[in-house]
Amino acid sequence: MHPDSAPARTMRLDGGHARQVAILHHQGGFARGWEPAECAALIADAGVATDGVFGSGSQLAGFVMSRKAADEAEILSIVIAPAHRRDGLGRALLSAHLARLAEAGVAHVFLEVEEGNLAAERLYRHFGFREVGRRKGYYPKADGSRATAIAMRLDLA
Ligand SMILES: CC(C)(COP(=O)(O)OP(=O)(O)OC[C@H]1O[C@@H](n2cnc3c(N)ncnc32)[C@H](O)[C@@H]1OP(=O)(O)O)[C@@H](O)C(=O)NCCC(=O)NCCS
């Protein structure tokens, strides 16, 4: 975190944040964007946990969303707005989110990350996620090629 940064504030998000979540998701650089209605449906889903993080301003700086099933959860997406990256917000957000999942009885967390996404890989490894497999050609890329997905897992309990 920058020495002059305010402490990150995290909170659960609700349907009122759907538009901001869609904008952030588009800033994530994924091949397929999420529309606001799709974000609203996901946030409203009782099996989905959505948390947000604020930097120094009142604007949402990032979000993370997971789908829960029994004692497992899958991280669907995490994005920090480009202007707020490398400031510790991703770490603060994921820390709060994992604590919330643990409180909800989640014992195992899974995710997939594109090979070569060093920022995300480093963020996940910081929390103890470890690689459990690779899927070649999993992600479609804008240039028509396909990237390898790294599957990762973290045991919370
Ligand atoms: C991945 C992402 C959420 C990280 O958020 P962030 O707020 O910038 O991350 P933080 O500042 O909290 O840093 C977390 C760790 O990642 C490292 N990191 C962040 N950006 C990095 C970069 N561009 N290159 C290398 N390492 C990077 C930090 O050094 C830190 O490592 P450490 O814990 O070992 O010290 C952000 O880069 C992002 O939104 N990327 C686009 C969307 C995306 O790829 N999401 C993941 C999909 S699986």
The ligand as an SDF file (V2000), in Angstrom:
LIG
                    3D

 48 50  0  0  0  0  0  0  0  0999 V2000
   -5.5080   -8.9570  -10.1860 C   0  0  0  0  0  0  0  0  0  0  0  0
   -5.9500   -7.6260   -9.5510 C   0  0  0  0  0  0  0  0  0  0  0  0
   -7.3450   -7.7790   -8.9750 C   0  0  0  0  0  0  0  0  0  0  0  0
   -4.9460   -7.2870   -8.4140 C   0  0  0  0  0  0  0  0  0  0  0  0
   -5.4430   -6.1410   -7.7150 O   0  0  0  0  0  0  0  0  0  0  0  0
   -4.4680   -5.0590   -7.0650 P   0  0  0  0  0  0  0  0  0  0  0  0
   -5.2620   -4.2070   -6.1450 O   0  0  0  0  0  0  0  0  0  0  0  0
   -3.6950   -4.3770   -8.1240 O   0  0  0  0  0  0  0  0  0  0  0  0
   -3.4750   -5.9990   -6.2090 O   0  0  0  0  0  0  0  0  0  0  0  0
   -2.6630   -5.6120   -4.9000 P   0  0  0  0  0  0  0  0  0  0  0  0
   -2.1370   -4.2040   -5.0210 O   0  0  0  0  0  0  0  0  0  0  0  0
   -3.4890   -5.9180   -3.6900 O   0  0  0  0  0  0  0  0  0  0  0  0
   -1.4430   -6.6110   -5.0130 O   0  0  0  0  0  0  0  0  0  0  0  0
   -1.6110   -8.0070   -4.7450 C   0  0  0  0  0  0  0  0  0  0  0  0
   -0.3350   -8.7370   -5.1290 C   0  0  0  0  0  0  0  0  0  0  0  0
   -0.2130   -8.7720   -6.5650 O   0  0  0  0  0  0  0  0  0  0  0  0
    1.0090   -8.1630   -6.9650 C   0  0  0  0  0  0  0  0  0  0  0  0
    0.7460   -7.4430   -8.2000 N   0  0  0  0  0  0  0  0  0  0  0  0
   -0.2430   -6.5570   -8.4250 C   0  0  0  0  0  0  0  0  0  0  0  0
   -0.1720   -6.1060   -9.6930 N   0  0  0  0  0  0  0  0  0  0  0  0
    0.8980   -6.7360  -10.2530 C   0  0  0  0  0  0  0  0  0  0  0  0
    1.4790   -6.7040  -11.5420 C   0  0  0  0  0  0  0  0  0  0  0  0
    0.9730   -5.9230  -12.5170 N   0  0  0  0  0  0  0  0  0  0  0  0
    2.5460   -7.5000  -11.7840 N   0  0  0  0  0  0  0  0  0  0  0  0
    3.0580   -8.2970  -10.8220 C   0  0  0  0  0  0  0  0  0  0  0  0
    2.5420   -8.3780   -9.5680 N   0  0  0  0  0  0  0  0  0  0  0  0
    1.4730   -7.5960   -9.2990 C   0  0  0  0  0  0  0  0  0  0  0  0
    1.3710   -7.2590   -5.8140 C   0  0  0  0  0  0  0  0  0  0  0  0
    2.7640   -6.9920   -5.7980 O   0  0  0  0  0  0  0  0  0  0  0  0
    0.9360   -8.0710   -4.6360 C   0  0  0  0  0  0  0  0  0  0  0  0
    1.8790   -9.1240   -4.4280 O   0  0  0  0  0  0  0  0  0  0  0  0
    2.3210   -9.5600   -2.9630 P   0  0  0  0  0  0  0  0  0  0  0  0
    1.0300   -9.9450   -2.2510 O   0  0  0  0  0  0  0  0  0  0  0  0
    3.2150  -10.7170   -3.2140 O   0  0  0  0  0  0  0  0  0  0  0  0
    2.9620   -8.3540   -2.3770 O   0  0  0  0  0  0  0  0  0  0  0  0
   -5.9020   -6.4660  -10.5850 C   0  0  0  0  0  0  0  0  0  0  0  0
   -4.6250   -6.4380  -11.1990 O   0  0  0  0  0  0  0  0  0  0  0  0
   -6.9680   -6.5620  -11.6710 C   0  0  0  0  0  0  0  0  0  0  0  0
   -8.1040   -6.0860  -11.4940 O   0  0  0  0  0  0  0  0  0  0  0  0
   -6.6170   -7.1870  -12.8420 N   0  0  0  0  0  0  0  0  0  0  0  0
   -7.5610   -7.2890  -13.9660 C   0  0  0  0  0  0  0  0  0  0  0  0
   -8.6470   -8.3110  -13.7050 C   0  0  0  0  0  0  0  0  0  0  0  0
   -8.0770   -9.6930  -13.4410 C   0  0  0  0  0  0  0  0  0  0  0  0
   -7.1600  -10.1470  -14.1010 O   0  0  0  0  0  0  0  0  0  0  0  0
   -8.6820  -10.3770  -12.4520 N   0  0  0  0  0  0  0  0  0  0  0  0
   -8.3080  -11.7230  -12.0870 C   0  0  0  0  0  0  0  0  0  0  0  0
   -8.9860  -12.7040  -12.9730 C   0  0  0  0  0  0  0  0  0  0  0  0
   -8.6150  -14.3820  -12.5200 S   0  0  0  0  0  0  0  0  0  0  0  0
  1  2  1  0
  2  3  1  0
  2  4  1  0
  2 36  1  0
  4  5  1  0
  5  6  1  0
  6  7  2  0
  6  8  1  0
  6  9  1  0
  9 10  1  0
 10 11  2  0
 10 12  1  0
 10 13  1  0
 13 14  1  0
 14 15  1  0
 15 16  1  0
 15 30  1  0
 16 17  1  0
 17 18  1  0
 17 28  1  0
 18 19  1  0
 18 27  1  0
 19 20  2  0
 20 21  1  0
 21 22  1  0
 21 27  2  0
 22 23  1  0
 22 24  2  0
 24 25  1  0
 25 26  2  0
 26 27  1  0
 28 29  1  0
 28 30  1  0
 30 31  1  0
 31 32  1  0
 32 33  2  0
 32 34  1  0
 32 35  1  0
 36 37  1  0
 36 38  1  0
 38 39  2  0
 38 40  1  0
 40 41  1  0
 41 42  1  0
 42 43  1  0
 43 44  2  0
 43 45  1  0
 45 46  1  0
 46 47  1  0
 47 48  1  0
M  END
$$$$
